[in-house]
Amino acid sequence: MPHGNPGRAREALPESGLQRDRRRREMEKTSELRCKGVSRKQSSAVMEELSLIRFSSGLLDTFSPYLASLTECNFIDMATYDSQCRHWVQNYLLNTTFRGRYPDPYHQIAMAYMRRAEAAFQEYELGRDSLASYVAGRREAVSKYFSSIYHFEQFIAQAYQAYMLLRHLLGESCLYKAGDKSELDRLNQIYNHIKHSDSKLVSGAFPENGTMSTWLTNGGVHCQSAELTCAEAVEILEDIANGANRFGDPEAVLKEPYTENV
């Protein structure tokens, strides 16, 4: 237990020379702005802006690989690509309630797919919005970048899991071969870096001086062994949307004529 009165204020530490110098410069700048007719509120905003530290390119690259070279958001807006992208789960549940239902376990698989389809679109848009905000603003506002990374990692995870569920609905044993460098193979590699980030980081699966096993560039999403381009991310969302729209109405699917693969 700490001793003393917990309500007692801590004694202020002596002001350092650097603090005195900074306070003096801030007072001089505030006085200069007020002389120019700048309001107190505007003056405070300017001082807050000036107080932010400028990061060098070398320092930015130690925060995340190639962060200093990230200058654009080339992920296109997919929010209006499909009018049902926020309603696939609801539509599926209504269709299974009032129209038709897949037999188990396909009902559960389809439901899981719809959830991941919606989530993939949502996380992609959140990641895109955060990235666009970051590259349009101050490079020092790195929290926006790391927010974007988080949402794109969630997009990768939801998209890969959606494909794994979709293969069961399609009746396919696999959709790609490991190491074939297809979109799905590279999606899987990045997904594994996210899923097993602890072991990847321990094993050194990140660029020299880097802090992360996945990162963003002007071209797309990266890990140490694979890249998924912005255009490929869009193609993946298009695939997922096609699957959600095809399998979202069990009655319509069950009425489709059966054709055996030859």
Backbone bond lengths (Angstrom), bond angles and torsions (degrees), N, CA, C in turn:
res aa  C-N    CA-C-N  psi(-1)  N-CA   C-N-CA  omega(-1)  CA-C   N-CA-C  phi
1 M - - - 1.462 - - 1.524 109.27 -
2 P 1.323 118.13 132.85 1.460 119.66 177.41 1.510 110.29 -69.66
3 H 1.351 116.80 144.11 1.455 121.85 -178.91 1.520 109.77 -90.91
4 G 1.338 116.02 163.84 1.451 120.47 176.34 1.506 111.97 93.98
5 N 1.291 114.99 177.19 1.464 122.74 -179.09 1.521 109.72 -81.42
6 P 1.384 118.30 114.28 1.473 119.10 -177.86 1.522 112.73 -65.93
7 G 1.333 116.40 -20.03 1.461 118.63 -179.92 1.511 113.48 -85.22
8 R 1.329 116.05 -7.28 1.459 119.92 -178.11 1.519 110.88 -75.01
9 A 1.295 116.21 131.46 1.465 120.51 -179.08 1.523 109.92 -69.18
10 R 1.330 115.75 144.23 1.451 119.91 176.79 1.524 109.92 -69.82
11 E 1.326 115.33 146.40 1.450 119.52 177.27 1.522 109.54 -70.09
12 A 1.312 114.89 135.44 1.470 119.55 -178.78 1.523 109.77 -68.29
13 L 1.322 115.45 138.30 1.459 120.42 177.04 1.529 109.06 -76.38
14 P 1.318 117.15 149.82 1.467 119.89 178.38 1.524 110.70 -59.58
15 E 1.309 116.35 141.82 1.465 121.42 179.78 1.520 109.36 -70.97
16 S 1.351 114.93 131.59 1.459 118.97 -179.98 1.523 110.27 -80.71
17 G 1.327 114.62 166.75 1.457 119.22 177.81 1.519 112.13 -61.59
18 L 1.357 116.66 -38.67 1.464 120.35 179.39 1.519 111.01 -65.00
19 Q 1.347 116.24 -39.41 1.465 119.56 178.81 1.515 111.32 -66.18
20 R 1.361 116.58 -41.40 1.464 120.09 178.86 1.521 110.70 -62.55
21 D 1.341 115.34 -42.86 1.465 119.60 -179.00 1.524 110.90 -64.86
22 R 1.335 116.62 -42.21 1.473 119.93 178.88 1.523 110.97 -64.43
23 R 1.359 116.33 -42.54 1.466 119.67 -179.56 1.522 110.40 -63.77
24 R 1.341 116.32 -39.45 1.465 119.88 178.75 1.528 111.05 -62.47
25 R 1.353 116.72 -44.73 1.462 120.24 -179.24 1.531 111.32 -65.89
26 E 1.333 116.45 -36.71 1.460 119.70 178.38 1.520 110.97 -66.13
27 M 1.329 116.12 -39.93 1.459 119.64 178.71 1.524 110.91 -65.49
28 E 1.333 116.42 -40.94 1.464 120.34 178.54 1.531 110.79 -63.78
29 K 1.350 116.80 -42.60 1.462 120.62 179.93 1.518 110.88 -66.88
30 T 1.350 116.70 -40.65 1.460 120.17 179.07 1.522 110.20 -62.78
31 S 1.332 115.97 -43.17 1.471 120.38 179.10 1.522 110.54 -62.35
32 E 1.333 116.23 -41.03 1.470 120.24 179.56 1.534 110.93 -63.43
33 L 1.329 116.76 -42.53 1.461 120.54 179.87 1.523 111.25 -66.24
34 R 1.331 117.42 -40.27 1.460 120.28 -179.65 1.528 110.52 -66.11
35 C 1.337 117.21 -35.88 1.467 120.87 177.28 1.525 111.59 -64.45
36 K 1.356 115.99 -27.51 1.461 120.60 179.46 1.519 112.03 -86.64
37 G 1.327 117.99 4.37 1.459 121.25 177.80 1.508 114.60 85.63
38 V 1.332 117.41 14.81 1.459 120.79 178.80 1.525 108.72 -78.56
39 S 1.334 117.05 132.49 1.458 121.18 -178.20 1.521 110.81 -67.02
40 R 1.348 115.10 163.53 1.452 120.04 179.86 1.532 110.93 -60.66
41 K 1.363 115.89 -41.52 1.459 119.57 -179.66 1.521 110.83 -64.43
42 Q 1.341 117.04 -44.64 1.459 120.51 178.31 1.524 110.61 -64.33
43 S 1.328 116.34 -38.65 1.453 121.03 179.49 1.516 111.06 -62.83
44 S 1.342 117.23 -41.31 1.463 121.41 179.30 1.519 110.89 -63.59
45 A 1.355 116.00 -39.97 1.463 120.02 179.58 1.521 111.04 -64.75
46 V 1.344 116.21 -40.54 1.459 120.55 179.13 1.526 110.46 -64.98
47 M 1.343 116.32 -42.83 1.455 119.76 -179.16 1.523 111.97 -65.99
48 E 1.329 116.04 -36.48 1.466 119.34 177.46 1.522 110.19 -63.94
49 E 1.331 115.77 -40.55 1.461 120.63 178.25 1.523 110.56 -63.14
50 L 1.346 115.93 -43.30 1.455 120.00 -177.48 1.527 112.62 -69.22
51 S 1.339 115.50 -26.02 1.462 119.21 -176.58 1.525 113.24 -75.44
52 L 1.333 117.35 -15.13 1.457 119.94 -179.75 1.525 110.83 -71.20
53 I 1.316 115.21 140.02 1.459 120.62 179.58 1.518 109.63 -77.92
54 R 1.324 116.77 140.96 1.463 121.39 174.10 1.516 108.96 -88.37
55 F 1.353 116.25 131.60 1.454 120.86 -179.40 1.522 110.27 -99.51
56 S 1.311 116.63 134.61 1.465 121.13 175.77 1.524 109.61 -74.72
57 S 1.328 115.62 162.99 1.465 120.06 178.01 1.525 111.04 -60.91
58 G 1.331 115.75 -40.31 1.457 119.26 179.71 1.518 112.35 -62.65
59 L 1.336 116.38 -38.49 1.457 120.01 179.31 1.524 110.74 -69.71
60 L 1.324 117.63 -41.94 1.465 121.09 178.86 1.523 110.85 -58.29
61 D 1.322 116.48 -40.32 1.463 119.92 -177.86 1.533 112.58 -69.49
62 T 1.339 117.76 -17.85 1.465 119.13 174.01 1.522 111.02 -81.73
63 F 1.335 117.72 -17.79 1.458 121.15 176.91 1.527 110.67 -77.02
64 S 1.326 116.25 -43.02 1.460 122.65 178.75 1.521 107.50 -155.30
65 P 1.326 118.86 142.81 1.466 120.83 -176.35 1.522 112.37 -54.81
66 Y 1.328 116.00 129.29 1.470 123.94 173.46 1.526 112.66 60.32
67 L 1.314 117.15 25.49 1.463 120.05 -178.98 1.524 111.83 -63.35
68 A 1.317 117.37 -35.64 1.463 120.44 -179.20 1.525 112.01 -64.08
69 S 1.331 116.51 -26.25 1.468 120.81 -179.07 1.525 112.59 -88.74
70 L 1.324 117.15 -3.00 1.463 120.93 179.76 1.523 108.75 -81.10
71 T 1.322 116.82 107.84 1.462 121.23 -175.04 1.519 113.75 -125.65
72 E 1.334 117.79 -9.60 1.468 120.84 -174.54 1.527 110.18 -137.91
73 C 1.319 115.50 155.24 1.464 121.64 168.80 1.523 107.11 -111.65
74 N 1.326 116.16 105.84 1.458 121.18 -176.86 1.527 113.07 -103.86
75 F 1.323 116.36 12.82 1.457 120.89 171.95 1.534 107.61 -81.09
76 I 1.316 117.23 119.02 1.460 119.03 -174.82 1.532 110.54 -76.91
77 D 1.312 115.37 156.99 1.464 122.15 -178.96 1.529 109.33 -70.91
78 M 1.332 115.49 121.30 1.466 120.62 179.50 1.534 111.89 -112.96
79 A 1.324 117.00 9.80 1.469 120.66 -174.65 1.524 112.29 -61.56
80 T 1.337 116.74 -31.75 1.465 120.35 -178.17 1.530 112.42 -108.89
81 Y 1.338 116.59 13.93 1.465 119.09 -178.79 1.517 111.55 -61.63
82 D 1.318 116.79 -42.23 1.468 121.70 -179.24 1.522 108.12 -134.91
83 S 1.311 116.63 122.35 1.466 121.09 -176.05 1.527 112.73 -64.22
84 Q 1.340 117.44 -16.76 1.459 121.04 -177.23 1.527 113.44 -101.25
85 C 1.337 117.14 5.65 1.464 118.99 -171.66 1.524 113.25 -64.15
86 R 1.312 118.61 -19.43 1.466 121.36 176.28 1.531 111.95 -100.39
87 H 1.330 116.58 5.48 1.470 119.59 -174.03 1.520 113.17 -128.23
88 W 1.337 118.95 7.65 1.461 119.92 -175.52 1.530 112.35 -61.77
89 V 1.315 117.51 -39.72 1.467 120.00 179.69 1.524 110.11 -65.49
90 Q 1.319 116.46 -48.80 1.465 120.66 -179.96 1.524 111.17 -61.61
91 N 1.327 116.74 -44.67 1.464 120.43 179.68 1.531 111.12 -60.49
92 Y 1.340 115.16 -42.34 1.465 118.62 -179.00 1.523 110.97 -63.83
93 L 1.313 116.98 -44.29 1.465 120.22 -179.37 1.527 111.38 -64.24
94 L 1.329 116.94 -39.66 1.465 119.95 177.77 1.528 110.76 -66.09
95 N 1.335 116.41 -41.22 1.464 119.85 179.49 1.532 111.46 -64.75
96 T 1.336 116.34 -39.55 1.463 117.94 179.59 1.527 112.04 -72.42
97 T 1.316 116.27 -23.79 1.471 119.97 179.84 1.525 111.51 -80.25
98 F 1.338 116.29 -41.56 1.466 119.32 -171.19 1.524 114.70 -111.83
99 R 1.335 118.33 -6.98 1.461 118.84 -177.74 1.528 111.40 -123.15
100 G 1.287 117.30 -77.43 1.458 119.59 -178.43 1.514 110.74 -150.66
101 R 1.327 116.23 166.95 1.460 120.95 -175.54 1.513 109.44 -139.13
102 Y 1.335 116.18 137.59 1.455 119.86 173.69 1.533 109.61 -69.03
103 P 1.311 117.24 149.04 1.476 118.83 172.38 1.530 109.65 -68.33
104 D 1.322 116.62 155.17 1.466 120.79 175.39 1.529 108.82 -67.24
105 P 1.317 120.88 143.32 1.455 126.88 3.69 1.532 113.10 -93.77
106 Y 1.345 117.78 9.96 1.465 119.24 -176.25 1.528 112.11 -67.36
107 H 1.324 116.25 -29.26 1.456 119.18 174.87 1.527 110.28 -60.29
108 Q 1.317 116.98 -47.12 1.460 121.45 -179.48 1.532 111.32 -67.11
109 I 1.326 116.25 -38.37 1.466 120.31 178.59 1.521 110.43 -64.59
110 A 1.330 116.79 -44.41 1.458 120.62 179.90 1.522 111.01 -63.58
111 M 1.323 116.67 -41.65 1.462 120.22 178.75 1.521 110.78 -61.84
112 A 1.327 116.50 -44.75 1.468 120.56 178.58 1.527 110.46 -62.41
113 Y 1.333 116.61 -37.92 1.462 120.14 178.89 1.523 111.14 -64.24
114 M 1.329 117.75 -44.55 1.471 120.57 -179.13 1.523 111.05 -61.41
115 R 1.322 116.44 -39.61 1.459 119.88 178.84 1.525 110.91 -62.19
116 R 1.309 116.34 -43.64 1.461 119.32 -177.96 1.522 111.55 -74.17
117 A 1.303 117.02 -30.42 1.465 119.76 176.04 1.522 110.70 -63.25
118 E 1.327 116.24 -48.29 1.470 120.20 177.55 1.522 110.52 -60.26
119 A 1.327 116.49 -46.28 1.463 120.81 -176.86 1.521 111.58 -63.67
120 A 1.333 117.78 -37.76 1.467 120.76 179.87 1.527 110.68 -61.46
121 F 1.324 117.06 -44.05 1.466 120.56 177.82 1.524 110.78 -64.89
122 Q 1.319 117.24 -44.14 1.463 120.68 -177.95 1.528 111.51 -63.84
123 E 1.325 116.60 -45.64 1.463 119.89 -177.54 1.529 111.33 -69.24
124 Y 1.318 116.88 -35.95 1.472 119.94 176.41 1.518 110.11 -60.31
125 E 1.326 117.58 -46.84 1.462 120.77 -178.24 1.522 111.63 -66.64
126 L 1.335 117.20 -39.53 1.461 119.59 177.86 1.530 110.71 -64.84
127 G 1.327 116.09 -40.60 1.456 119.79 177.19 1.510 111.94 -64.90
128 R 1.315 116.03 -42.80 1.471 120.62 179.16 1.525 111.17 -62.95
129 D 1.319 117.02 -44.33 1.468 120.96 -179.01 1.530 110.94 -62.76
130 S 1.328 117.20 -43.32 1.464 120.66 179.82 1.526 110.87 -65.39
131 L 1.329 116.27 -40.82 1.462 119.86 179.72 1.518 111.13 -66.50
132 A 1.336 117.72 -43.30 1.465 121.42 178.99 1.523 110.36 -61.30
133 S 1.333 116.68 -39.42 1.464 121.01 179.04 1.529 110.58 -66.39
134 Y 1.328 115.89 -39.13 1.465 118.82 -178.83 1.525 111.93 -66.44
135 V 1.322 117.71 -50.76 1.464 119.58 -175.29 1.526 112.00 -69.88
136 A 1.341 117.52 -19.79 1.464 120.94 178.64 1.522 112.36 -85.52
137 G 1.345 116.65 -11.79 1.456 120.19 -176.10 1.514 112.50 -116.27
138 R 1.318 114.94 -152.28 1.457 121.40 -178.46 1.520 111.22 -73.28
139 R 1.324 116.44 137.44 1.461 120.66 -179.52 1.521 111.20 -67.19
140 E 1.348 115.60 -22.44 1.455 119.16 -179.12 1.525 113.23 -74.68
141 A 1.333 117.64 -15.00 1.473 121.45 -179.15 1.527 109.60 -80.57
142 V 1.332 116.26 61.01 1.464 121.52 -170.09 1.529 113.14 -70.13
143 S 1.327 117.91 -16.21 1.465 119.01 177.88 1.527 110.97 -60.37
144 K 1.329 117.15 -33.53 1.464 120.51 177.99 1.527 110.41 -65.34
145 Y 1.335 115.66 -38.60 1.461 119.44 178.17 1.522 110.80 -64.52
146 F 1.325 116.58 -45.96 1.465 119.63 -178.20 1.530 111.49 -69.09
147 S 1.328 117.29 -28.20 1.463 120.33 172.15 1.521 109.79 -65.30
148 S 1.321 116.24 -41.88 1.462 120.59 178.09 1.522 110.99 -62.25
149 I 1.338 116.93 -44.46 1.465 121.18 177.58 1.526 110.40 -56.72
150 Y 1.325 116.15 -45.72 1.465 120.09 -179.45 1.526 111.02 -57.57
151 H 1.319 117.01 -47.44 1.469 119.98 -176.98 1.529 111.29 -68.64
152 F 1.325 117.90 -36.74 1.466 118.80 177.53 1.534 111.07 -70.14
153 E 1.319 117.34 -32.39 1.467 118.88 174.08 1.527 110.02 -63.79
154 Q 1.321 116.77 -40.23 1.462 119.92 177.16 1.526 111.02 -66.92
155 F 1.326 117.24 -37.73 1.465 120.79 175.72 1.528 110.55 -60.01
156 I 1.337 116.21 -46.71 1.468 120.88 179.45 1.526 110.29 -58.18
157 A 1.324 116.40 -46.66 1.467 120.61 -177.27 1.526 111.33 -64.78
158 Q 1.328 116.65 -45.99 1.464 119.79 -178.38 1.528 111.16 -67.15
159 A 1.325 116.63 -38.48 1.462 120.39 -179.76 1.525 110.89 -65.80
160 Y 1.341 117.40 -46.01 1.464 119.63 -179.38 1.526 110.71 -63.53
161 Q 1.315 117.56 -44.65 1.459 120.18 179.10 1.525 111.23 -63.55
162 A 1.329 116.86 -34.82 1.466 120.19 177.12 1.524 110.79 -62.00
163 Y 1.329 117.02 -43.47 1.466 120.32 178.32 1.532 111.41 -62.34
164 M 1.324 116.55 -40.48 1.465 119.85 -179.44 1.532 111.40 -65.38
165 L 1.326 117.02 -33.10 1.462 120.61 175.05 1.520 111.03 -75.38
166 L 1.330 115.87 -38.29 1.460 120.35 -178.08 1.526 112.06 -62.09
167 R 1.329 117.00 -34.71 1.472 118.62 -178.48 1.524 111.46 -61.48
168 H 1.327 117.16 -31.60 1.468 119.84 177.69 1.526 110.51 -71.42
169 L 1.310 116.90 -37.47 1.467 120.35 177.65 1.520 110.71 -68.45
170 L 1.317 116.89 -31.43 1.465 121.64 179.03 1.527 111.90 -83.67
171 G 1.320 117.00 -13.64 1.461 120.20 -177.25 1.504 113.30 74.78
172 E 1.334 116.75 29.36 1.458 121.52 -179.53 1.522 109.50 -105.39
173 S 1.325 116.90 139.66 1.459 120.09 179.05 1.528 111.10 -74.38
174 C 1.336 116.64 -32.49 1.460 120.41 176.80 1.522 109.12 -156.20
175 L 1.311 116.21 156.19 1.467 121.22 -178.36 1.524 112.13 -109.30
176 Y 1.330 116.90 -9.68 1.462 121.16 178.70 1.520 108.50 -159.95
177 K 1.314 116.22 167.13 1.461 121.19 175.51 1.520 109.04 -109.74
178 A 1.304 116.87 132.99 1.457 121.31 179.99 1.531 110.33 -55.80
179 G 1.330 115.49 127.45 1.461 120.17 179.10 1.510 114.93 89.72
180 D 1.368 117.51 2.97 1.469 118.26 -178.72 1.531 112.74 -82.68
181 K 1.338 116.99 -1.75 1.473 123.97 176.35 1.527 113.15 63.82
182 S 1.322 116.94 17.26 1.459 120.35 174.34 1.526 109.92 -71.57
183 E 1.336 116.08 173.08 1.463 119.84 177.51 1.526 110.93 -56.06
184 L 1.331 116.16 -44.44 1.456 119.60 -177.12 1.526 111.68 -68.87
185 D 1.318 117.13 -35.77 1.456 119.91 177.58 1.522 110.11 -64.22
186 R 1.326 116.95 -43.52 1.467 119.90 179.91 1.527 111.22 -72.82
187 L 1.332 117.32 -33.70 1.462 120.61 173.14 1.526 109.58 -59.45
188 N 1.336 116.37 -42.62 1.462 121.36 178.96 1.522 111.94 -64.44
189 Q 1.318 117.27 -40.65 1.463 120.13 179.98 1.531 111.11 -62.80
190 I 1.332 116.58 -44.20 1.465 119.54 178.95 1.528 110.24 -67.00
191 Y 1.334 115.75 -40.27 1.470 120.49 177.43 1.526 110.86 -58.45
192 N 1.327 116.88 -42.03 1.463 120.59 179.61 1.530 111.82 -66.38
193 H 1.340 116.88 -34.56 1.462 119.69 176.26 1.530 110.47 -65.39
194 I 1.322 116.51 -35.47 1.464 120.63 178.28 1.527 110.21 -73.27
195 K 1.329 115.46 -48.73 1.466 120.95 -176.65 1.521 112.00 -63.59
196 H 1.339 116.30 -37.80 1.459 120.94 -176.76 1.530 110.21 -113.65
197 S 1.328 115.78 42.88 1.469 119.44 -175.45 1.526 111.81 -61.04
198 D 1.329 117.33 -32.65 1.467 119.03 -179.51 1.522 111.25 -61.97
199 S 1.337 116.39 -50.84 1.466 119.15 -178.59 1.528 111.27 -70.85
200 K 1.326 117.99 -32.81 1.464 120.62 178.35 1.521 110.44 -64.93
201 L 1.334 116.56 -43.07 1.458 119.56 -179.51 1.523 110.92 -69.07
202 V 1.328 117.22 -40.54 1.466 120.83 179.14 1.524 110.86 -62.26
203 S 1.336 116.04 -36.09 1.472 120.19 -178.57 1.524 112.86 -83.09
204 G 1.338 117.29 -2.37 1.458 120.26 177.60 1.505 114.59 83.56
205 A 1.332 117.63 25.62 1.467 120.94 -178.66 1.527 110.57 -83.52
206 F 1.338 115.49 63.01 1.462 122.17 176.41 1.525 107.74 -154.84
207 P 1.333 117.34 156.80 1.469 119.33 -178.77 1.527 111.89 -63.01
208 E 1.305 116.32 159.37 1.454 121.42 179.06 1.527 110.39 -56.96
209 N 1.305 116.74 132.80 1.469 124.91 -178.93 1.529 113.01 67.93
210 G 1.334 117.52 6.59 1.461 120.10 179.30 1.516 111.45 -81.89
211 T 1.319 115.60 166.53 1.463 120.78 179.62 1.522 112.18 -120.52
212 M 1.333 118.23 -3.00 1.453 121.32 -173.17 1.513 111.24 -135.34
213 S 1.332 116.22 152.24 1.469 120.77 178.44 1.521 111.32 -94.33
214 T 1.340 118.10 -11.97 1.474 122.18 172.96 1.523 108.24 -132.13
215 W 1.337 116.01 147.51 1.463 119.51 -177.95 1.528 109.99 -157.31
216 L 1.332 115.27 172.11 1.462 122.29 -179.24 1.523 110.30 -114.67
217 T 1.335 116.09 147.00 1.461 122.49 171.02 1.519 108.22 -133.05
218 N 1.314 116.50 -179.78 1.464 119.92 175.56 1.523 111.45 -59.67
219 G 1.344 116.19 -23.60 1.461 120.28 -175.34 1.507 115.97 -91.78
220 G 1.350 117.45 -23.04 1.460 117.84 -178.27 1.510 113.08 159.80
221 V 1.347 115.04 -149.94 1.468 122.80 -179.03 1.521 108.00 -105.53
222 H 1.341 116.72 138.06 1.462 120.81 -174.63 1.515 112.02 -130.80
223 C 1.335 114.73 154.15 1.452 122.69 160.98 1.525 105.68 -134.17
224 Q 1.316 117.41 -177.35 1.465 120.29 -175.03 1.524 112.02 -62.61
225 S 1.332 118.03 -26.76 1.463 120.05 -173.11 1.524 114.71 -114.88
226 A 1.336 118.27 -3.99 1.465 118.78 -174.29 1.524 111.59 -156.33
227 E 1.326 114.15 158.94 1.464 121.88 175.64 1.521 109.04 -132.67
228 L 1.321 116.38 141.23 1.461 122.58 171.77 1.519 106.29 -119.40
229 T 1.334 116.90 115.09 1.455 119.68 -174.88 1.526 111.27 -73.95
230 C 1.323 115.08 165.07 1.474 120.41 177.57 1.526 110.21 -59.36
231 A 1.331 116.67 -42.70 1.470 120.60 -179.27 1.522 110.74 -65.29
232 E 1.329 117.48 -37.87 1.463 120.62 179.29 1.532 111.55 -68.76
233 A 1.325 117.01 -34.40 1.465 119.99 176.06 1.520 110.36 -61.56
234 V 1.328 116.35 -38.58 1.462 120.97 177.51 1.527 110.62 -66.36
235 E 1.329 117.26 -42.59 1.469 120.69 178.00 1.525 111.30 -60.77
236 I 1.319 116.34 -37.79 1.462 120.46 178.10 1.524 110.26 -64.31
237 L 1.318 117.66 -43.81 1.465 120.51 177.57 1.527 111.12 -63.01
238 E 1.305 117.00 -37.97 1.470 120.14 178.04 1.529 110.33 -63.52
239 D 1.340 116.47 -42.92 1.472 120.65 176.50 1.524 111.19 -59.25
240 I 1.319 115.09 -46.44 1.464 120.39 -177.83 1.520 110.62 -63.79
241 A 1.326 116.87 -40.35 1.465 120.44 178.33 1.528 110.83 -63.97
242 N 1.325 116.66 -41.41 1.466 119.71 177.56 1.521 111.22 -60.36
243 G 1.321 116.48 -41.88 1.464 119.96 178.90 1.513 112.33 -65.37
244 A 1.335 116.43 -41.28 1.465 119.89 -179.58 1.526 111.27 -65.16
245 N 1.317 116.37 -40.99 1.460 119.86 -179.76 1.530 111.92 -72.13
246 R 1.320 117.36 -32.01 1.467 120.20 -179.61 1.521 111.63 -73.63
247 F 1.348 116.87 -44.37 1.460 119.83 -172.57 1.530 113.55 -100.20
248 G 1.330 116.39 7.68 1.456 119.52 -178.77 1.514 115.06 -77.48
249 D 1.346 117.12 -13.50 1.472 121.04 178.97 1.522 108.55 -122.49
250 P 1.320 118.15 93.02 1.470 120.92 -175.87 1.522 113.37 -56.30
251 E 1.326 117.90 -39.35 1.460 119.15 -177.78 1.519 111.32 -60.60
252 A 1.337 116.33 -43.02 1.466 119.97 179.22 1.524 111.10 -65.60
253 V 1.329 117.16 -39.94 1.463 120.61 -179.37 1.523 110.68 -66.83
254 L 1.322 117.36 -42.98 1.462 121.09 -177.10 1.526 112.40 -68.97
255 K 1.329 116.50 -17.90 1.465 120.28 177.22 1.522 112.57 -87.84
256 E 1.347 116.53 -9.28 1.462 119.35 -179.32 1.524 109.55 -64.94
257 P 1.338 117.09 140.24 1.476 119.34 178.19 1.517 110.51 -64.75
258 Y 1.329 116.91 139.33 1.446 121.16 -178.18 1.516 109.82 -83.60
259 T 1.327 115.43 130.67 1.462 120.46 175.94 1.527 108.43 -126.66
260 E 1.287 117.45 124.02 1.448 121.41 -177.53 1.492 110.31 -79.67
261 N 1.337 117.36 134.30 1.464 121.82 177.31 1.512 109.72 -66.83
262 V 1.314 114.66 131.41 1.465 120.16 -179.67 1.515 108.86 -107.24
